[in-house]
Amino acid sequence: VVWATLVRGVYKKRQGDFEGAEAAIQESLVKLEKEYGGPLAVTDQAYAHTVLGDIYVAKGKVLEAKQEYQLAEKIYNKLYSKKEGVGMSELYVSFAILGATLKDDFLAKRYLDLHQKYYGRTHQGTKKILQVFQENNIDMLQAP
């Protein structure tokens, strides 16, 4: 039931129903916290915070997005000593793009560098970050 609510939120986000997506993701976070006994317990919570951050970006709520990404990162860092997996990659991509959106050179560069460090320069996530930087004329942030 918990996973179904999270999936429904992701589906609604992909359909462009950001209000419905936000409500479903918020509901899934409440259910996950009850199910696992805390807000920072499992990767599904980190993923939900990443998705919620993406929804906030789409709604123009960039500061709220940054807070959600920070929560997701905190969960991943608590659960994993090694940085790997799709969830962490997606988070780094979202964070770097948020940095570009906010014109926050430090944030954008930090998460580009982290993505390249753990996933490599040829990873699709790194390429996506660099494409967004190029589209926004953020040449100074591209890796050598």
C-alpha positions as CSV (number, residue, x, y, z in Angstrom):
1,V,0.0,0.0,0.0
2,V,2.8,2.4,0.9
3,W,4.7,1.7,-2.3
4,A,1.5,2.0,-4.4
5,T,1.0,5.5,-3.0
6,L,4.6,6.5,-3.9
7,V,4.2,5.1,-7.4
8,R,0.9,6.9,-7.9
9,G,2.7,10.2,-7.0
10,V,5.4,9.5,-9.5
11,Y,2.8,8.7,-12.1
12,K,0.9,11.9,-11.5
13,K,4.1,13.9,-11.7
14,R,4.9,12.4,-15.1
15,Q,1.4,13.2,-16.2
16,G,1.9,16.9,-15.2
17,D,-0.6,16.7,-12.3
18,F,1.8,18.3,-9.8
19,E,-0.9,19.0,-7.1
20,G,-2.0,15.3,-7.2
21,A,1.6,14.2,-7.2
22,E,2.5,16.3,-4.3
23,A,-0.4,15.0,-2.3
24,A,0.4,11.4,-3.1
25,I,4.1,11.8,-2.2
26,Q,3.3,13.6,1.0
27,E,0.8,10.8,1.9
28,S,3.5,8.1,1.1
29,L,6.0,9.9,3.4
30,V,3.5,9.8,6.2
31,K,2.9,6.1,5.6
32,L,6.6,5.3,5.3
33,E,7.3,7.1,8.6
34,K,4.6,5.1,10.3
35,E,5.7,1.8,8.7
36,Y,9.4,2.1,9.5
37,G,9.2,4.1,12.7
38,G,10.9,7.2,11.6
39,P,11.5,9.8,8.9
40,L,15.1,8.8,7.9
41,A,14.8,5.0,7.8
42,V,14.6,3.6,4.3
43,T,15.6,4.5,0.7
44,D,12.0,4.8,-0.3
45,Q,11.8,7.9,1.9
46,A,14.9,9.3,0.2
47,Y,13.4,8.6,-3.2
48,A,10.1,10.2,-2.1
49,H,11.9,13.4,-1.0
50,T,13.8,13.5,-4.3
51,V,10.5,13.2,-6.2
52,L,8.9,15.8,-4.0
53,G,11.8,18.1,-4.7
54,D,11.4,17.7,-8.4
55,I,7.7,18.5,-8.0
56,Y,8.6,21.7,-6.1
57,V,11.0,22.7,-8.9
58,A,8.2,22.2,-11.5
59,K,5.9,24.4,-9.3
60,G,8.6,27.1,-8.9
61,K,9.1,26.4,-5.2
62,V,12.9,26.1,-5.5
63,L,13.7,26.7,-1.8
64,E,11.3,23.9,-0.8
65,A,12.9,21.7,-3.5
66,K,16.3,22.3,-2.0
67,Q,15.1,21.3,1.5
68,E,13.6,18.1,0.1
69,Y,16.8,17.2,-1.7
70,Q,18.8,17.8,1.5
71,L,16.5,15.4,3.3
72,A,17.0,12.8,0.6
73,E,20.7,13.2,0.8
74,K,20.7,12.9,4.6
75,I,18.8,9.6,4.3
76,Y,21.1,8.2,1.6
77,N,24.2,9.3,3.6
78,K,22.8,7.6,6.8
79,L,22.0,4.4,5.0
80,Y,25.0,4.0,2.7
81,S,28.7,4.5,3.1
82,K,29.3,3.9,-0.6
83,K,27.7,6.3,-3.0
84,E,26.0,4.3,-5.7
85,G,22.6,3.4,-7.2
86,V,20.1,5.1,-9.3
87,G,18.5,7.0,-6.4
88,M,21.7,8.8,-5.4
89,S,22.5,9.5,-9.1
90,E,19.1,11.1,-9.6
91,L,19.4,13.2,-6.5
92,Y,22.8,14.5,-7.6
93,V,21.4,15.4,-11.0
94,S,18.4,17.1,-9.5
95,F,20.6,19.1,-7.0
96,A,23.0,20.2,-9.8
97,I,20.2,21.3,-12.0
98,L,18.6,23.2,-9.0
99,G,21.9,24.9,-8.5
100,A,21.9,26.0,-12.1
101,T,18.3,27.2,-11.8
102,L,19.1,29.2,-8.7
103,K,22.3,30.5,-10.3
104,D,24.1,29.1,-7.3
105,D,27.5,28.2,-8.8
106,F,28.7,26.4,-5.7
107,L,25.7,24.1,-5.4
108,A,25.7,23.4,-9.2
109,K,29.4,22.6,-9.3
110,R,29.4,20.6,-6.0
111,Y,26.8,18.2,-7.3
112,L,28.2,18.0,-10.8
113,D,31.6,17.1,-9.2
114,L,30.0,14.5,-6.9
115,H,28.1,12.9,-9.8
116,Q,31.3,12.7,-11.9
117,K,33.2,11.3,-9.0
118,Y,30.9,8.5,-8.2
119,Y,29.3,7.8,-11.6
120,G,31.8,9.1,-14.1
121,R,31.9,11.6,-16.9
122,T,30.2,9.4,-19.4
123,H,27.2,8.5,-17.2
124,Q,23.8,9.7,-18.6
125,G,23.2,11.8,-15.4
126,T,26.5,13.7,-15.9
127,K,25.6,14.3,-19.5
128,K,22.1,15.6,-18.5
129,I,23.7,18.0,-16.0
130,L,26.2,19.3,-18.6
131,Q,23.4,19.7,-21.1
132,V,21.4,21.8,-18.7
133,F,24.5,23.9,-17.9
134,Q,25.1,24.4,-21.6
135,E,21.4,25.4,-22.2
136,N,21.7,27.9,-19.4
137,N,25.1,29.2,-20.6
138,I,26.9,28.0,-17.5
139,D,30.2,27.2,-19.3
140,M,32.4,28.0,-16.3
141,L,31.0,25.0,-14.4
142,Q,31.8,22.4,-17.0
143,A,34.5,19.9,-16.0
144,P,37.8,20.1,-17.8
